[in-house]
Amino acid sequence: MVVSSGQQIIEKIHAAAKRYEEFLIGFRRDLHAHPELARTESRTTERIAQALRDAGLQPRLLRGTGLTCDIGEAASGARRVALRADLDALPIVETTGLPFASTVPGISHACGHDVHATAVLGAGLVLKTLDDEGLLTRPVRLIFQPAEEVMPGGALDVIEQGVLEGVGRAYALHCDPRFDVGQIGSRIGAITSASDQIIVTVSSSGGHTSRPHLTGDVVFAIGEIITQAPAIMGRRLDPRYGVNLTWGMVEAGQTANAIPATGTIKGTLRCLDVRAWEQAGDLLDDAVKQIAAPYGVRTEVLHIRGVPPVVNDEAATQRLDQAAREMFGDDSVRLTEQSLGGEDFAWILNRVGGAMIRLGVHTPGGPRYDIHRGDLVVDERAIAVGTRVLARTVTLTTPEISLKPEAPWTPTVLAKTTVSNPLAAPHGADGSHGPGTPA
């Protein structure tokens, strides 16, 4: 192994990244035009694998979709540094009008995973160049995982396939339109929140809207749960925990003059603090039960544990910050706030040390966008920024083992059914008409 100065490494990274810059922009545009949903990322997987093979590397395809690729030889007892990217797109219609916009109806890379994957690919190609010249000081593993956008996340799929075996540190990035291109946002400690899926089903015998007193009014009870449950959570848990219950789907009934027999609401429960995450499930179930009690309906709360917070360790965050400053100057690093968004990179950092940064993708002076929107446009210069920062971070990272000693969290599904005083007289007991009878 050739001994080299830090400045030499920085210059080599810049030069290698420059050579790949045009290729990477084209590569990202190809991924962007051909988005694939969670666990269907076959084309994306193969495109990345072929790019790695063309560079002389030997990627390993994972079961289903996704892949890993090792760069550099690990000495006896040495652990690899992992760079992780996610591959999946969202079921969102793209409205950007870009010449390389999604060609798949109803699906788009509205979260920037095409940028993540391309930046990690770029870092891998740069690190392969360093390795060929004897300048790579740490063995590396690239991880391209499927299904980040579904809970509890594809990170668990790849962990079960052994991608963290021999890994001591892991790094990732995520597009953030709040930061200008050329900037990164970093934070020691929790940078995202816990995010769970909540499904509440409310049922009764159903009935005619002219006689709501003869049945449990499912629609009215759902309305009360929608408005009251978030308020109860906000008053029963410490507000510093940042608990947020937001509903995203409501479904009940088929006609205006019939009270339906069943209805469903779905939403997300997000918590900034792990302690709140552990308490919120029981509290939500109690809240739903109490809210529905006066209305004679049956409630079932399905609480699908999603992901814990992404918790950045101090040493890893400092390495990312240092890498950004060395590559792009002191002004390139910004403190980012903790987000209420969930990220399944949390499952990886639950097992090894590491950190995630926010990658600025906003064009200075240009329009402001947000992720998970069909009009999201990113400044493609961010790919080169992510490539350089990740590559430099690897060369800075110390080789110590940083496996987490505590038992890792595991995802769970909590299902609870409660009956809230069903009315003694079921629908129809007085000979009334069925739900479909016109008023």
Secondary structure by P-SEA (a helix, b strand, c coil): cccccaaaaaaaaaaaaaaaaaaaaaaaaaaaacccccccaaaaaaaaaaaaaaabbbbbbccccccccccccccccbbbbbbbbbbbbccccccccccccccccccccccaaaaaaaaaaaaaaaaaaaaaaccccbbbbbbbcccccccccaaaaaaaacccccccbbbbbbbbccccccbbbbbccccccbbbbbbbbbbccccccccccccccaaaaaaaaaccaaaaaaaacccccbbbbbbcbbbbbccccccccbbbbbbbbbbccaaaaacaaaaaaaaaaaaacccbbbbbbbbbbccccccccaaaaaaaaaaaaaacccccbbbbccccccccaaaaaaccccbbbbbbccccccccccccccccccccaaaaaaaaaaaaaaaaccccccccccbbbbbbbbbbbbbcccccccccccccccccccc
